[in-house]
Amino acid sequence: MKQVFSFVVLFFVLLCPVLQPAAADTATDGRQGITFYVSQLGDNTTGESWTHAFTTIQAALNAIPDEKGGHRIIIRPDRYMESNLFPAGRGAKGAYNTLIADYDGSLGSGAKGYAIIDSGDPNLGFKSVDWWTPFRADRSFSSLGWDRWKLKYLYTTGADAGLGWDLTSDEGAEFTVISEDCVGIGRAFGGLIGAFMSRPSEPVVYRRCQLWSLDWWGDASGAYARANNTSMPEHPDVIYEDCSLVGPDNAFQAGNPGYDGCTRVKFKNCRLVSLNFSQPRGTPSTGIIYSTIKGEYLHVDLEDCTLMGYKVFGSGDDGKITYTTKNSVQAYIQFEQEMPEGFFRLGSWPVEMFQTILPPELPHTQTALVREGTIRNDMCEFSPIVWKNRLCLMECVRPGSGGVKSDYYLTIHDVETGEEIAHFAEGYGLAAALVHNDKLYVFASRFENNNWNDVTLFQSSDLKQWESHVVIKQTESEHLFNSSVCWDGSGFVMAYESNDPQYPAFTTKFARSANLQDWQKLDDSIFGTDRYSACPCIRYADGYYYLLYLEHRNPLWRFETYLARSKDLKEWRLSPSNPVVAPTEIDEGINASDPDIIEWQGKTYLYCAVGDQRTWMNSKRLVYPGSIQDFFEGYFQVGLEAPLSK
């Protein structure tokens, strides 16, 4: 009987967290409102699906229809250059609104990772200006509109604060916000909550967040809180659970000169790190945990936490901060500093703990492309071919700009031996090659009058004797650049790059041919009427035309290789898993352009150029362990329909 009773007790103890979840979590269990989608691949119309997604977070926030709560905004993982965001409506008790990124791809965006909200200047970088943050607040504008919102999988950076809200003109209003699995990086604060009153059953919560401050001057700390309590409350105003708080001076800071409100915070399973371990005679940290005003205005509850820094506590008046410790609370501090009672003093650097303060490694979005490294310096355009059972590269040799006719020409090299087996087409470049019936066809643009002109076909059966003629003539208002040709089972299709002024620069146009000699422009087939689409590379597989092209990530000076597909060369769908290649390595600058692709001995090889799109370009090769068809199809294997593009 005792065993049965013990089992029942144990069962209910284990079940209690399910039956009675924390108040901060039950706040999201109520009404279900409208779901909006945000994706830079969307058509920016209704926001009702990934296809019709808003292209900015602010547009989705503007669409919140009421303050009944339960509305959800789902963001495709990507980089959003936005700042001072504010919603049209607050959430409600028991029905918080949600702002969440599709971190693991389970919500159908086709991508994985954080939604990066970068509030920096897209041309000049980090914007450390007072009141300039991802979430709007200033002396006359309160963050109160974010009341009862829950945020998840956001990476906020580029400004004065990261995950921060200040009520300013609504000083002392009740306010709750929940941040989970987020990263907050700011000049002053990684996390900020100010001028508010907490709700006893709905505290502000940071859970599994990385909060970083980048400055030591003035008010600056990994996280900051200032509540407006007239006396110390019995409940925490803010709970930090399983978080890392890091700053040059303070990991956590409370209070503000001129205020006398009390603030209570709780840290559970947290890492608090002040990076300043100065000598006492130098410029030491004011404390891992610091009260800007009187120490008595701050109370801290610590449970299972590790602290690192010059000293544990500090305050503006050298007063005592009140605190409690529970379970394992330990600190690693400068050897001359006293350890407060209740803390276990660490005598050696906590290596394992220090490793945890960085954001987690991002999940991979792309199909399994593996970089093989740089294959050529100072080279931009390649076209891989198989010639006489040898994998070869046609290289477009040219200066970055200017030069004379003899500076521009094409060569072909054996990939394995490096042997040059052809040298031809002086004065031409931006070329693509195709082998058909043991004959090589090369399509190139002519460099003349410091610009690129027409598309000319060079053809040879032995790579020694060449015939040539113009196959695509440019109009009076355009110049022609990169081109690419594929076989679609019944004929040949060419994609060629134009700077036609009636479309964005650059645009991809198409032409057809039955014999590779005579080409007919397809005036009703144009890709890129709504976007920059340079450096096209076209292939055909299993009923689809696939187009690799260069996407300019406006407003940034950043370029990535994207993929689209079409059955008719008219209606195109962008891969929801874009980009195919982005500049992610330290030697790749801001560019991954000029793609070309080939299948060889059961593997797919993708060539591209990296650089800064201004002064230098190097070339790299990436490999996929399968066929081109499998490679392309992998970028369209998601549950929801991919976005439409023109």
FENQUI-V477345 format. One record per backbone hydrogen bond with DSSP energy under -1.0 kcal/mol. NH is the residue of the N-H (numbers start at 1). CO is the residue of the C=O. If there is no record, write none. Layout:
NH,CO
NH,CO
//
This chain:
5,1
6,2
7,3
8,4
9,5
10,6
11,7
12,8
13,9
14,10
15,11
16,12
18,15
19,15
20,16
25,22
26,22
27,23
28,25
29,26
30,94
33,70
36,72
37,47
38,74
39,54
42,39
43,51
44,53
47,52
54,37
60,56
61,57
62,58
64,61
70,95
72,34
73,98
74,36
75,100
76,38
80,116
82,80
84,133
85,134
88,61
91,147
92,95
95,92
96,27
97,148
98,71
99,150
100,73
101,152
102,75
103,101
105,102
108,105
113,103
115,153
116,78
117,155
118,80
119,157
121,125
125,121
127,158
129,127
132,129
136,85
138,141
143,166
146,143
147,144
148,176
149,146
150,97
151,178
152,99
153,180
155,115
156,183
157,117
160,132
162,189
163,190
164,162
165,192
167,194
170,167
171,168
172,195
173,170
175,197
178,149
179,205
180,151
181,207
183,154
184,210
185,156
186,212
187,159
188,160
189,160
190,222
191,222
192,163
193,224
194,165
195,226
196,226
197,173
202,199
204,237
205,177
206,239
207,179
208,241
210,182
211,244
212,184
213,246
214,186
215,187
221,188
222,250
223,251
224,191
225,253
226,193
228,196
229,262
237,264
238,264
239,204
240,266
241,206
242,268
244,209
245,271
246,211
247,273
251,288
252,288
253,223
254,290
255,225
259,256
262,229
263,297
265,299
266,238
267,301
268,240
269,303
271,243
272,306
273,245
274,308
275,247
282,279
288,311
289,312
290,252
291,314
292,254
297,294
298,295
299,263
300,322
301,265
302,324
303,267
304,326
306,270
307,330
308,272
309,332
314,289
316,291
316,293
318,315
322,298
324,300
326,302
329,327
330,305
331,344
332,307
334,310
337,334
343,340
344,329
346,331
351,349
354,350
355,351
356,353
357,354
369,367
370,623
372,621
375,619
376,619
383,394
385,392
387,390
392,385
393,413
394,383
395,411
396,381
397,409
407,404
408,405
409,397
410,424
411,395
412,422
413,393
414,419
415,391
418,414
421,412
422,412
424,410
427,408
428,425
429,445
432,443
434,441
436,439
440,460
441,434
442,458
443,432
444,456
445,429
446,453
447,427
448,451
453,446
455,472
456,444
457,469
458,442
459,467
460,440
467,459
469,457
471,455
472,455
478,475
481,497
484,495
486,493
488,491
492,513
493,486
494,511
495,484
496,509
497,482
498,507
499,479
503,500
507,498
508,527
509,496
511,494
512,520
513,492
520,512
522,510
525,522
527,508
533,506
534,550
537,548
539,546
541,544
544,541
545,566
546,539
547,564
548,537
549,562
550,534
551,560
553,558
554,552
556,553
558,556
559,590
560,551
561,581
562,549
564,547
565,573
566,545
572,645
573,565
574,643
575,563
578,575
580,561
581,561
584,582
588,585
590,611
591,588
593,609
596,607
598,605
600,603
603,600
604,624
605,598
606,622
607,596
608,620
609,593
610,618
611,588
612,616
618,610
619,376
620,608
621,373
622,606
623,370
624,604
626,624
631,627
632,628
633,629
634,630
635,632
636,633
638,636
645,572
//
